[in-house]
């Protein structure tokens, strides 16, 4: 039996090998989902940090602080890059998790996605 997923072909020669592969695929899906949960936590923390920075900047603008000073104080470039990096990591992990779950489901014969 052969299974092709995401341009990868997996071959199985026996029921034992097939059961082991299904178990391995399920374990991979579980591990990737745990990783996704961890990345979600990190993203949530990063968003909280950004929100705090945005609120601080808003208060400064409302007080009449010069925009140049507000932007400098907020270190907007660093905050933006940090958030972008965290979002990108989350998206990559989410994608890997999704692929692992689909692969596990296909090995189990579950074509309902």
Buried (B, 14 or more C-beta within 10 A) or exposed (E): EEBEEEEEEBEBEEEEEBEEBBEEBBEBBBEBBEBBEEBEEBBEEBEEBBEEBEEEBEEBBEEEEEEEEBBEEBEBEEBEEBBEEBBEBBEEBBEBBBBBBBBBBBBEEEEEE
